Amino acid sequence: MSATIKPMELVYADLLTADQLMEDDLVDIEGSIVDVISIEDDATGDNYTITYRNEYGEEDVFECSYEHVFKLYVFVEEDE
């Protein structure tokens, strides 16, 4: 059995609010597609702190309100 690498394409999938995000989601934050590490809300649930990793492996924090929407991206196999 031979091992093959299948080409994958990153495609836009959905719009999510902060409370719908999950760890390891790929989302657009400030124009870059990043990997979500953690999501924390404040006591009121009105504000969220998203910790993420960018394409260079650097971690950063993004703070937003519950109304902020994120573009969710997923990998899909390319058709040949």
GINORFEN-V84998 format. One record per residue. SS is DSSP state (2 for helix, 1 for strand, 0 for the rest). Layout:
BEGIN
ss
SS
SS
END
This chain:
BEGIN
ss
0
0
0
0
0
0
0
1
1
1
1
1
1
1
1
1
1
2
2
2
0
0
0
0
0
1
1
1
1
0
0
1
1
1
1
1
1
1
1
1
1
0
0
0
0
0
1
1
1
1
1
1
1
0
0
0
0
0
1
1
1
1
1
1
1
0
0
0
1
1
1
1
1
1
1
1
1
0
0
0
END
